[in-house]
């Protein structure tokens, strides 16, 4: 049985690993945003494989792009909404009134 704690841990770890894949992509031609997007839409492992198919940037700089910021904000909103929903759902089931 999946508990709320396990679900929260899974969502947070999935998101953090996707951010790490995005950071790997920031030093490649694919960039942070696309690496992060592929990791969220598939799995972080598939996203990492796609990211590693692209060449490294020649000057060693990072390529963030606007997608990185947009998807990072999107993920924070999703995780926050999920956590609020789970807290309210668990409090409703257990009969605890949150004030």
Secondary structure as GFF3:
##gff-version 3
##sequence-region A 1 99
A	DSSP	alpha_helix	4	25	.	.	.	ID=ss1
A	DSSP	alpha_helix	31	41	.	.	.	ID=ss2
A	DSSP	alpha_helix	44	52	.	.	.	ID=ss3
A	DSSP	alpha_helix	65	94	.	.	.	ID=ss4
###
